[in-house]
């Protein structure tokens, strides 16, 4: 699956930029309606890590992910991504940093009525001028990156299809290609498989693991199913009520650890099932 | 009583008095507007008194003057040209304005409020009034008609399309923002593709309204069939007026039918 299109030399792989680290210090997120998303979190994520973030809905895992690319602003504290102060970035600088961070959403967030290619080219907006965007005249290099990203997730054949005509799993792959086309240093995924059936969920999680391993990109994935979190992440962060309650290797996290994160006994509803995709061996 | 109907059935919610109150208020307003002295001078006497006059006119209207047809062709085509030109210009102008007027595509409260306020004012003025003022400004002819129709069009299309944008999916825009796009880039690359269908739908609807409106704008000197209507009406040629009305009817029905067919295919 690591096909590289023949026009491009192998050196120009999709992740041209080096992977980025993330550094949060005393990060607080308080929403305008008074709800606290994050309570003074400090966290270091090294470049190239694959981190599963688990917690119940409302635990702050969505706030954490969205803070990292500035979609949710910090109320206090500091945030560095790849050595740049994200919390201080505004305007052009903020857009430039966001351009280096890919994001994958639960609902895919594709423009349904346009082509797969146009959707993937959205990943090149930070590198495209406004006039070029307005007339849809993307540069040849940006189109190449889009083709390459689609090839990598096995969706090159569908390049001229309408996004809405694809299945859920295919749409999520196009969304991954959109993130890859950014040549990102970090990829954030917010519940990427929550609307997919189990086999498709494993396939999409496999894609995410591959971009982490083969391209070295730092990957953060929000999940609520513990077998996916254990099987695909190398590091596991558990959030509860806006605080980090677990931080350790994913493979050795026990059911008791999950019960502590969730604050209740775990059961079948916390497992996806399907094919076991953990190469490191699933703990009992 | 409810317990008898079904055991455990909760009591019916109250509030039916509100409906009766609404009916009472409407009845009161109607009574006041009809009251002699305060209300409009409205009585059915006029119909009874002038029925012979009315019947005569209806009789003339029932016999169209077909020989008048060649003289109506040119104004009819002018009317359609006005409607087409105004619809196209109005549609083009409406695309950016709709995006500036919707929160999803313009998060800036100040510029959004400004655009919305201006459009509310534009929409509040009737098209015939625009035409009358514009005729005084730029002279008799098709031009004031076209400008009046464009203003009328933009008011309607922007309101309907910006509402359609608001009810749309914010997801693609969020993805484009996360990828580092400016608001203009987000609107163009991620949101515009899904806005096209409601936009074309409303633009076609506005075209239908334009065809109708353009037939009467000439009454105030703004070109098209209206000028001719005004002329034949002045000379009491109801047989010729009948022909014009018939032509408008056919054109409007044809355009409505074609537009409806196009909108159906769009879905």
HADDOCK unambig.tbl for C-alpha pairs under 7 A between the chains (distance, minus, plus):
assign (segid A and resid 69 and name CA) (segid B and resid 178 and name CA) 6.78 0.50 0.50
assign (segid A and resid 71 and name CA) (segid B and resid 178 and name CA) 6.83 0.50 0.50
assign (segid A and resid 95 and name CA) (segid B and resid 180 and name CA) 4.11 0.50 0.50
assign (segid A and resid 95 and name CA) (segid B and resid 181 and name CA) 6.45 0.50 0.50
assign (segid A and resid 96 and name CA) (segid B and resid 180 and name CA) 6.20 0.50 0.50
assign (segid A and resid 98 and name CA) (segid B and resid 178 and name CA) 5.94 0.50 0.50
assign (segid A and resid 98 and name CA) (segid B and resid 179 and name CA) 5.57 0.50 0.50
assign (segid A and resid 98 and name CA) (segid B and resid 180 and name CA) 4.74 0.50 0.50
assign (segid A and resid 99 and name CA) (segid B and resid 179 and name CA) 4.95 0.50 0.50
assign (segid A and resid 99 and name CA) (segid B and resid 180 and name CA) 4.62 0.50 0.50
assign (segid A and resid 101 and name CA) (segid B and resid 179 and name CA) 6.97 0.50 0.50
assign (segid A and resid 102 and name CA) (segid B and resid 179 and name CA) 6.36 0.50 0.50
assign (segid A and resid 103 and name CA) (segid B and resid 178 and name CA) 6.58 0.50 0.50
assign (segid A and resid 109 and name CA) (segid B and resid 171 and name CA) 4.53 0.50 0.50
assign (segid A and resid 109 and name CA) (segid B and resid 172 and name CA) 4.43 0.50 0.50
assign (segid A and resid 109 and name CA) (segid B and resid 175 and name CA) 6.22 0.50 0.50
assign (segid A and resid 110 and name CA) (segid B and resid 172 and name CA) 5.11 0.50 0.50
assign (segid A and resid 111 and name CA) (segid B and resid 172 and name CA) 5.48 0.50 0.50
assign (segid A and resid 111 and name CA) (segid B and resid 190 and name CA) 5.75 0.50 0.50
assign (segid A and resid 111 and name CA) (segid B and resid 191 and name CA) 6.82 0.50 0.50
assign (segid A and resid 111 and name CA) (segid B and resid 193 and name CA) 6.60 0.50 0.50
assign (segid A and resid 111 and name CA) (segid B and resid 194 and name CA) 6.40 0.50 0.50
assign (segid A and resid 112 and name CA) (segid B and resid 194 and name CA) 6.80 0.50 0.50
assign (segid A and resid 113 and name CA) (segid B and resid 193 and name CA) 5.77 0.50 0.50
assign (segid A and resid 113 and name CA) (segid B and resid 194 and name CA) 5.67 0.50 0.50
assign (segid A and resid 114 and name CA) (segid B and resid 193 and name CA) 5.84 0.50 0.50
assign (segid A and resid 122 and name CA) (segid B and resid 176 and name CA) 5.98 0.50 0.50
assign (segid A and resid 122 and name CA) (segid B and resid 189 and name CA) 6.49 0.50 0.50
assign (segid A and resid 123 and name CA) (segid B and resid 179 and name CA) 5.59 0.50 0.50
assign (segid A and resid 125 and name CA) (segid B and resid 179 and name CA) 6.81 0.50 0.50
assign (segid A and resid 125 and name CA) (segid B and resid 180 and name CA) 6.42 0.50 0.50
assign (segid A and resid 125 and name CA) (segid B and resid 181 and name CA) 5.16 0.50 0.50
assign (segid A and resid 126 and name CA) (segid B and resid 179 and name CA) 6.69 0.50 0.50
assign (segid A and resid 126 and name CA) (segid B and resid 180 and name CA) 4.88 0.50 0.50
assign (segid A and resid 126 and name CA) (segid B and resid 181 and name CA) 5.44 0.50 0.50
assign (segid A and resid 130 and name CA) (segid B and resid 185 and name CA) 6.07 0.50 0.50
assign (segid A and resid 133 and name CA) (segid B and resid 185 and name CA) 6.09 0.50 0.50
assign (segid A and resid 133 and name CA) (segid B and resid 189 and name CA) 6.85 0.50 0.50
assign (segid A and resid 134 and name CA) (segid B and resid 188 and name CA) 6.05 0.50 0.50
